[in-house]
């Protein structure tokens, strides 16, 4: 679940307990959309593209 979907449900200062409470609140909403988990292969391909971008000089500064 994207953090931007949970943020509106955080009521107090940021810590693990309030984050967990906000996640639980957000999950119970019927209109909540979830982000699919990327496979190891998808993650490695994305990493390869990032490295190529950085090595080619066209990548942005970090």
N, C-alpha and C positions, 0 to 999 in steps of 0.2 A: 504494500500500500504506500503510495507516495506521501512523503512528510507533509506536503502542502495540503493534503486532504485531512490530516489529523490536526494540524495547527489550530483551526477554529475551535477545537474542543478542549484545548489546554486552558485551564481556568486560573492557574496560579504560576508561581515561579517555576522555571524549568529545572526538573530533576527526574530521576528514573521513575519515581512513584507517580508523579503527575503525567509523565509521558505515557506510562502504562495505562493509567486511567483514561487518558484521551484516546488511546488506541482502542480500548474496549468500548468506549462510547461511540467512536466512529464506525467500528465494525458492525454494531447493531443497527446502523442506519440502512434501510432497504435500498437506497439509491447509491450506495458506496460502490465504487469501481476498484478493482484490484489490479495490480501490475503483475504480469506473469514472471516467474523466476527464469533467468537466463541459464541455459545449460553451460557446462564447462567449455564446450566447443565454441559457443557463441561468445563467451567472455574472452577466450584466447584469440579469436579472430578480431574482436574489437581492440584488444591490447596490441595486436600486431599492426593494425591500421594506425593507432596512436603513435607507436614507435616509429613507423615509416614516415609519418607526418613530421615528427620531431627531427628525425635524421635528414630528411630532405630539405629542411630549412624553411618549409612553408608553414610549419606549426607555430602556434602562438606561444608567447613566453608564459611560463608558469609562475 
